[in-house]
Amino acid sequence: MAACSSGKHPATPTDDQIAETPKLVPPDAFVLDGLIDGNTQTITRLLPPHVEVANRLGAPCPLDQVRAAYQLVVPRGPEVAKVTIVEGDLPDSCFPGSEHQALLRRPPFVVVGEAAIANLELFPPKVPSKWHALLQAIPAKAPVWIASEDALLQHLFGVSTVRYTLALERLELAPNLYFAGRVSATYATAGDAAIVARRIKAGEVTLPVKAPEVVESFRRMRVKQNGPIVDITFDLGMFGGIPATELQALAATLPR
């Protein structure tokens, strides 16, 4: 006698029937698949101690159990919805008097947003991920990273990107602020990428304010082009002694 499997799977498998997902890409990509709208434009991940979540009254939430937070920007017509997905436990005290501030709880995640976007259609049960390839190159321990399709780099270098990532691989807040990281930008063609690589090396960058010392610092960044991809490596020292607080203020003015 012989036996074989029918190849069918239960509609609602138990935990012991679910195989571990192969770790071909960072776990973030799979986390985001089930919680993020396919139209999401920007994803920012923050690791403690850089995570900040405020309750409805503006007071900070206790974050002892938080492992990471993902901040999203999702276009909704002429406006955007801003959402935070917290990985870890947020106590009910973070949401006093509001059943809408905590939009969705899918342990170990809490989705936090404005009451105006409490519609759970924002978080379909499964959407095809377009972020897998984008997240592969991001260091797992980067304290802060951004994956985006906005026009930030287009405003800086004059060429549209398909997408880009920015990862701060080192970020120190005390005793002095210090950072080091990299940007990886994907362009429509290798020719577009070559133009951007040349402009960075030549210091041809457009800023919203006059800052010749910042423009000069771009020439000190390490730039590598590989087909349609441009990789830019930087650290605070490349900015020639410009205070980090001034760089933060300038970054806040950059159009996206």
NORURWO-V505581 format. One record per backbone hydrogen bond with DSSP energy under -1.0 kcal/mol. NH is the residue of the N-H (numbers start at 1). CO is the residue of the C=O. Records with the same first field share a line. If there is no record, write none. Layout:
BEGIN
NH->CO + CO
END
This chain:
BEGIN
17->14
18->15
24->22
29->26
31->27
32->28
33->29
35->32
36->32
40->37
41->73
42->73
43->147
44->71
45->145
46->69
47->143
50->47
55->59
58->55
61->53
66->63
67->87
68->87
69->46
70->85
71->44
72->83
73->42
74->81
76->79
79->76
81->74
83->72
84->112
85->70
86->110
87->68
88->108
94->91
95->92
98->95
103->101 + 111
104->111
106->109
109->106
110->86
111->104
112->84
113->101
117->114
118->115
122->119
123->120
127->33
135->131
136->132
138->135
142->139
145->45
146->166
147->43
148->164
149->41
151->256
155->151
156->152
157->153
158->154
162->186
163->186
164->148
165->184
166->146
167->182
168->144
169->167
170->180
172->178
178->172
180->170
181->234
182->167
183->232
184->165
185->230
186->163
187->228
193->189
194->190
195->191
196->192
197->193
198->194
199->195
200->196
201->197
202->198
203->200
204->199
205->203
206->156
215->211
216->212
217->213
218->214
219->216
220->217
221->218
222->233
224->231
226->229
229->226
230->185
231->224
232->183
233->222
234->181
236->179
238->235
239->236
240->237
242->239
247->243
248->244
249->245
250->246
251->247
252->248
253->250
END
